[in-house]
Amino acid sequence: LQLGPEGFGLLSAGVGVGALAAAVGLAGSGRPSYRSILIAAVSFSLLLSAASLAQWFPLAWLLVTAFSFTASLFTMSSNSTLQLRAPDALRGRVMGLYTTLVMGATPLGALFTGFLARAAGIRLTMFTWGGVCLLATVLGVLLSQRRARIAPVLNSQFSIPK
């Protein structure tokens, strides 16, 4: 967009506005559903790719704010769902693993994103990551459906200790 530090600052503020709106919205709603998590993941993927194509600053700001909203909604809903569904005896371990994966993957993803952006440009990088996120969401749904089909068999063979 070639807007310099002021434009970048305004886009960064859009990220904050989207995250704050998601936090307030989720706090006022009930338990997140699997469907709302899935909608947030798909929406984030599409909005990230759309933001990469925006040529007009007001549209770019709206798209950045919207994808920040959906990213925060996905993250907070996933975190809440894990805490609510994990057995009491395993909750600490489950959340520890979740935090390790999120905190560990973020800097690695940022490093890779920086390399890709430098080589191919930020627009192509954002567009590509939107596609990668959409692909990961589809794979997650397919694996989840597969797990749901085999879960009764596994549950009959293994039990979680109390």
C-alpha positions in Angstrom: 0.0 0.0 0.0 3.1 2.2 0.3 1.7 4.2 3.2 4.8 4.2 5.4 5.0 3.9 9.2 1.7 5.8 9.7 -0.2 3.4 7.5 1.4 0.4 9.1 0.5 1.8 12.5 -3.2 2.1 11.4 -3.2 -1.4 10.1 -1.7 -2.6 13.4 -4.5 -0.8 15.2 -7.0 -2.7 13.1 -5.5 -5.9 14.3 -6.1 -4.7 17.9 -9.6 -3.6 17.1 -10.5 -7.0 15.6 -9.0 -8.9 18.6 -10.8 -6.7 21.1 -14.1 -7.1 19.3 -13.6 -10.9 19.3 -12.8 -11.0 23.0 -15.9 -8.9 23.9 -18.1 -10.9 21.6 -16.9 -14.3 22.8 -17.2 -13.2 26.5 -20.9 -12.4 25.9 -21.7 -15.7 24.2 -22.0 -19.2 25.6 -19.7 -22.1 25.0 -18.0 -22.0 21.5 -19.2 -24.7 19.2 -17.2 -26.8 16.8 -19.1 -25.1 14.0 -18.2 -21.6 15.2 -14.5 -22.7 15.3 -14.7 -24.1 11.8 -16.4 -20.9 10.5 -13.7 -18.7 12.1 -10.9 -20.8 10.6 -12.4 -20.7 7.1 -13.3 -17.0 7.4 -9.7 -16.2 8.6 -8.2 -18.0 5.6 -10.4 -16.3 3.1 -10.0 -12.8 4.7 -6.2 -13.1 4.9 -6.0 -13.9 1.2 -8.5 -11.1 0.4 -6.5 -8.6 2.4 -3.4 -9.5 0.4 -5.3 -8.3 -2.7 -6.6 -5.0 -1.4 -5.2 -2.0 -3.1 -7.3 0.7 -1.3 -6.3 1.4 2.3 -9.8 1.6 3.9 -10.7 -1.8 2.4 -7.3 -3.2 3.5 -8.0 -1.9 7.1 -11.4 -3.5 7.2 -10.1 -6.8 5.9 -7.2 -6.8 8.4 -9.6 -5.9 11.2 -11.9 -8.7 10.1 -9.2 -11.4 9.8 -7.9 -10.4 13.2 -11.4 -10.8 14.6 -11.7 -14.3 13.1 -8.1 -15.3 14.1 -8.8 -14.2 17.7 -12.2 -15.9 17.7 -10.6 -19.1 16.5 -7.8 -19.0 19.0 -10.0 -18.2 22.0 -12.7 -20.7 21.1 -10.2 -23.4 20.5 -8.5 -22.7 23.8 -11.8 -22.7 25.7 -13.0 -25.9 24.0 -9.8 -27.7 24.9 -10.2 -26.7 28.5 -13.8 -27.7 28.7 -13.4 -31.0 27.0 -10.1 -32.2 28.5 -10.6 -34.6 31.4 -9.7 -33.1 34.8 -6.8 -35.4 35.2 -5.3 -34.4 31.8 -6.3 -30.7 31.6 -2.9 -29.4 32.7 -1.0 -31.6 30.3 -3.3 -30.9 27.4 -3.1 -27.1 27.9 0.7 -27.3 28.4 1.0 -29.1 25.1 -1.3 -26.6 23.4 0.6 -23.6 24.8 3.9 -25.2 23.8 2.7 -25.8 20.2 1.2 -22.3 19.8 4.1 -20.5 21.4 6.7 -22.7 19.6 5.0 -22.5 16.2 4.5 -18.7 16.2 8.2 -17.6 16.0 9.0 -20.4 13.5 6.1 -19.3 11.4 7.1 -15.7 11.6 10.7 -16.6 10.6 9.4 -18.6 7.6 7.0 -15.8 6.7 9.8 -13.3 6.8 11.9 -15.4 4.4 9.0 -15.9 2.1 8.0 -12.2 2.1 11.5 -11.1 1.3 11.7 -13.6 -1.6 8.2 -13.3 -3.0 6.7 -10.2 -1.5 4.2 -9.7 1.3 1.1 -9.9 -0.9 2.0 -13.3 -2.3 3.0 -14.5 1.2 -0.3 -13.4 2.8 -2.2 -15.0 -0.1 -0.3 -18.2 0.2 -0.7 -18.4 4.0 -4.5 -17.9 3.5 -4.5 -20.9 1.2 -2.3 -23.0 3.6 -4.7 -22.1 6.4 -7.7 -23.2 4.3 -6.0 -26.4 3.3 -5.1 -27.1 7.0 -8.7 -26.5 8.0 -10.1 -28.9 5.4 -7.5 -31.5 6.4 -8.5 -31.0 10.0 -12.1 -31.5 9.3 -11.4 -34.7 7.3 -9.2 -36.1 10.1 -11.8 -35.2 12.6 -14.5 -37.0 10.7 -12.2 -40.1 10.4 -11.4 -40.0 14.1 -15.2 -39.8 14.9 -15.7 -43.0 12.9 -12.9 -44.9 14.7 -13.4 -43.4 18.2 -16.0 -46.0 19.3 -13.5 -48.7 18.5 -10.7 -47.0 20.3 -12.8 -46.1 23.3 -13.8 -49.8 23.7 -10.1 -50.8 23.7 -8.5 -48.0 25.7 -9.7 -46.0 28.7 -8.4 -42.8 30.2 -7.1 -43.3 33.7 -8.9 -41.3 36.5 
